[in-house]
Amino acid sequence: MRLIFFFTFLTTILLQAYEIGRGYKLHDALHLGGYFSTDYSNTKEKSLFRLDDVALLAYGNLNNELSYLIEMEAAPFYTYEYKTEKETKDTYFHKERLYLDYKYSESINLRIGKQITPIGYWNLEPINVLRETSSNPILSSEMFPKFLSGIDIYGYIPSFDSISYHMFGQKNKDLDEEYINIKNKHFFGLSIENESNFDFLYGGSIGEFISEDNKRSRYLSFNLKHDVGLLNTQAEAVISNIHDNNTNKSDYKIATYIQPIYRINSQNSIVARYEYFKDNALNIKRNLGLLGYSYRPVYSVSFKGEYQIHSNSNLNKFIISFSVLF
Amino acid sequence: MKFLKIIFLISITFSLYAGEYAVVVNKKNKIDKISKKQLKNIFLKKRHFIDNQKIVAINVSANMPLRMKFEKSILQMSREKLNSFWTKQHFHGISPPLTQSSTNSVKLFVKNVDGAMGYLPKNLIDDSIKVIYEF
């Protein structure tokens, strides 16, 4: 009887504190949430089902200045390949983000720990449920490390009220080396963004990193976002000079995309994307166009479908996905 | 007679545009005025300081007409757009401003907390708090 009373009480408390897409607010110092996504993709070569991301989030304010965020993620949690009937599981939860934020003033704030690298737009909202396509552009995985295990000093530039900056650096291994697209021990960069108008944002980044295979990349990126009425357009471009310290040879890599989204109403959107990618050293050149549809019964629940047409038709792909932020 | 009509029309127009509500801060706060853009940044938690004063934004409950008026006039965002905005912020570890269930509790909060900033109907405003914006 006591147990029933306890669980009823607990459920009531939790339900009162819960809001879909905003997590459980148990205290100002403790919000709990998470997300997951599943997708099914089909190409000429394979058909794949994935329970891709399963992640748990905790964050909160420790006092007026200090806050924290912890995100643990297992991905791909489960995959099933239809033709070979091969099943894989990876249920180990990696440290995706783990940082402390110190808010000192309008112009100087500090973030220490493993965090999303503050470059462009896509990288800052990388999870399925926050995107309008199931897939990511090539730019998001090939041009710079997605995460930074170091320090980011950020804020607004004094006397340039609407320009924000991030100045970041890392001189150590990633906090979870198994869980980063480009392993490195040296990463420094600067990003700026003009926020003078809420509907039209633009900015850029410069930086340098040295990957585990001793290649030094120096990148320059541009990004813009225009969101007026029913049409949202986002574009990013990154060019990178890569110097191989082993062979002493240099080469370059370019990645760019433009993505317009047409909102039919608050639940339904049509999305298109064009991408261009060139890796001169590896002699890889790709053009890709996609058309997709997104349905959100509420913003934090997303159903999406897309068809990709690649310059190499063997890579053409159909993807549907379902994702939730809770 | 024509002159009186003009005066009447002008006074009607002015009364329509005069703000019924005001954004208020604690008396000790050094801020005397604020722009709409700064307000939007503060209530969307894009910014946390004004003139190096840490600000704590306070909302009234989501279903109150005052909140709807504030969202329409100051934030200039629909409820759907705000929902999608705060869902994205949840991923970044940022929660919406604190909410008070009544305008009287907003007033009390602003009166007692140095950096607090809220919005109230003008008829609730007295000398205990400072007006920095009208809408």
Interface residues (C-beta under 8 A of the other chain):
Chain A: G21 R22 G23 K25 H31 G33 Y35 L57 Y59 N64 E65 S67 Y68 L69 D101 K103 S105 E106 L124 E125 I127 L130 Y156 E195 F198 S266 V298 Y299 S300 L325
Chain B: K40 K46 R47 H48 F49 I50 N52 K54 S78 E80 N83 S84 W86 T87 K88 H90 F91 H92 G93 S95 P96
